Amino acid sequence: MNDKKLTNLPMSRRELFEAEERPKVNPLPDSRYLYAEWRKAKVGPDYHVRFGSHAYSVPHRYCGKTVDVRLTTFRVEVSLNGEILASHDRGLGHRHIATTDEHMPEAHREHAEWTPQRLLGWASEFGPCTRELIEAMLLTYVHPEHGFRPALGIVSLPSATAPKD
């Protein structure tokens, strides 16, 4: 079919391709195309960005900053103003948390006021059951700081849902 002469041109499809299109075709890239999603995320007080049930650490000095996150099938890259801050293997399954020790503040100095004891004390103000819930949550994490965000969400519920005067 490609070698048959065209009715409206004195050449075949193959001759037309070789004459006009072949010189403009670039070689294929050396590597396969890698699909990636770009998202914005805010670095939490636990120096992690979260997507669903997954969390990935960034250097603690970027807490509170909004960063760009590039998610590929196998990697997660976090950047700010074009500079890559962190890169992790993408987690599989449920509740994957990737923390790099270098991203943690030494002894969590900059966030010393947010300790498990402080959260438990705050939870105790709402009752013993709230304290037990927060304590159980914090114990499920290798690093208790990973549980700060959900714990803060729970202890802030009464003030968020309290009726206004």
C-alpha positions as CSV (number, residue, x, y, z in Angstrom):
1,M,0.0,0.0,0.0
2,N,2.8,2.4,0.9
3,D,4.7,1.7,-2.4
4,K,1.6,2.3,-4.6
5,K,1.6,5.5,-6.6
6,L,-0.9,8.1,-5.3
7,T,-3.6,9.2,-7.7
8,N,-3.1,12.9,-7.2
9,L,0.7,12.9,-6.9
10,P,3.4,11.3,-9.0
11,M,4.9,9.4,-6.0
12,S,4.0,6.8,-3.4
13,R,3.3,7.4,0.3
14,R,6.7,6.0,1.1
15,E,8.5,8.3,-1.4
16,L,6.5,11.3,0.0
17,F,7.5,10.4,3.5
18,E,11.2,9.9,2.6
19,A,11.3,13.2,0.7
20,E,9.4,15.5,3.0
21,E,8.9,14.0,6.5
22,R,12.0,11.9,7.2
23,P,14.4,14.9,7.3
24,K,12.2,16.5,10.0
25,V,11.9,13.4,12.2
26,N,14.1,13.5,15.4
27,P,15.5,10.3,16.8
28,L,13.6,8.7,19.7
29,P,14.9,9.6,23.2
30,D,17.3,7.2,25.0
31,S,14.9,6.7,27.9
32,R,11.2,6.0,28.1
33,Y,8.7,8.8,28.8
34,L,8.1,9.0,32.5
35,Y,4.6,10.2,33.5
36,A,4.6,12.7,36.4
37,E,2.0,14.6,38.3
38,W,2.8,18.0,39.8
39,R,1.1,19.2,42.9
40,K,1.4,21.9,45.5
41,A,1.7,21.0,49.2
42,K,2.3,22.7,52.5
43,V,5.1,21.3,54.7
44,G,3.5,20.5,58.0
45,P,4.8,21.0,61.5
46,D,6.1,17.5,61.4
47,Y,8.3,18.5,58.3
48,H,6.4,16.2,56.0
49,V,4.2,16.7,53.0
50,R,1.2,14.4,52.8
51,F,-0.7,12.8,49.9
52,G,-3.6,10.6,51.1
53,S,-2.1,8.3,53.7
54,H,1.5,8.8,52.6
55,A,4.0,11.3,54.0
56,Y,7.4,12.4,52.8
57,S,10.0,14.4,54.8
58,V,11.7,17.6,53.8
59,P,14.3,19.6,55.7
60,H,12.7,21.0,58.8
61,R,13.6,24.6,58.0
62,Y,10.9,24.5,55.3
63,C,8.0,23.9,57.7
64,G,5.0,26.0,56.8
65,K,6.3,26.7,53.2
66,T,4.2,25.8,50.1
67,V,6.3,23.5,47.9
68,D,6.0,21.8,44.5
69,V,5.8,18.1,44.5
70,R,6.6,15.9,41.5
71,L,5.0,12.4,41.8
72,T,6.2,9.7,39.4
73,T,5.4,6.0,39.5
74,F,8.5,5.3,41.6
75,R,9.7,8.6,43.0
76,V,8.5,11.7,44.9
77,E,10.5,14.9,44.5
78,V,9.9,18.0,46.6
79,S,11.2,21.3,45.3
80,L,11.0,25.0,46.1
81,N,11.7,27.7,43.6
82,G,13.2,25.1,41.3
83,E,15.6,23.7,43.9
84,I,15.0,20.0,44.9
85,L,14.7,19.8,48.6
86,A,14.0,16.1,49.0
87,S,13.6,12.9,46.9
88,H,12.1,9.7,48.1
89,D,11.0,6.3,46.8
90,R,7.3,6.5,46.3
91,G,5.5,4.4,48.9
92,L,3.2,1.5,48.1
93,G,0.3,0.4,50.2
94,H,-1.4,2.2,53.0
95,R,0.1,4.7,55.5
96,H,3.6,4.9,54.0
97,I,5.9,7.4,55.8
98,A,9.3,8.2,54.4
99,T,11.6,10.2,56.8
100,T,15.2,11.0,56.2
101,D,17.2,11.5,59.4
102,E,18.9,14.6,57.9
103,H,15.6,16.3,57.5
104,M,14.9,16.1,61.3
105,P,15.9,19.0,63.5
106,E,18.5,18.1,66.1
107,A,16.4,16.9,69.1
108,H,13.5,18.7,67.4
109,R,14.8,22.0,68.9
110,E,12.8,24.3,66.6
111,H,9.6,22.5,67.5
112,A,10.4,21.6,71.1
113,E,7.0,23.1,72.2
114,W,5.3,20.3,70.2
115,T,6.1,17.2,72.2
116,P,4.0,14.1,72.8
117,Q,3.6,15.2,76.4
118,R,2.2,18.6,75.5
119,L,-0.3,17.0,73.2
120,L,-1.3,14.4,75.8
121,G,-1.7,17.2,78.4
122,W,-3.9,19.2,76.0
123,A,-5.9,16.1,75.2
124,S,-6.4,15.5,79.0
125,E,-8.2,18.8,79.2
126,F,-11.0,17.2,77.1
127,G,-11.1,14.0,79.2
128,P,-9.4,10.7,79.8
129,C,-10.8,9.1,76.7
130,T,-9.4,11.8,74.5
131,R,-6.0,11.4,76.1
132,E,-6.1,7.6,75.6
133,L,-7.0,8.1,71.9
134,I,-4.1,10.5,71.3
135,E,-1.7,8.3,73.2
136,A,-2.7,5.3,71.1
137,M,-2.3,7.3,67.9
138,L,1.2,8.5,68.8
139,L,2.3,5.0,69.7
140,T,1.4,3.7,66.2
141,Y,4.2,5.8,64.7
142,V,7.9,5.0,64.7
143,H,8.5,8.7,65.3
144,P,5.7,10.2,67.5
145,E,6.1,13.5,65.5
146,H,4.4,11.8,62.6
147,G,1.2,11.6,64.7
148,F,1.2,15.3,65.6
149,R,-0.9,16.4,62.6
150,P,-3.8,14.0,63.2
151,A,-3.6,14.5,66.9
152,L,-3.8,18.3,66.5
153,G,-6.8,17.8,64.3
154,I,-8.6,15.8,67.0
155,V,-7.8,18.1,69.9
156,S,-8.8,21.2,67.9
157,L,-12.2,19.7,67.1
158,P,-14.0,21.0,70.2
159,S,-12.9,24.6,69.6
160,A,-13.8,24.4,65.9
161,T,-17.3,23.0,66.6
162,A,-18.1,25.0,69.7
163,P,-21.1,27.3,69.3
164,K,-20.3,31.0,68.9
165,D,-21.6,33.6,71.3
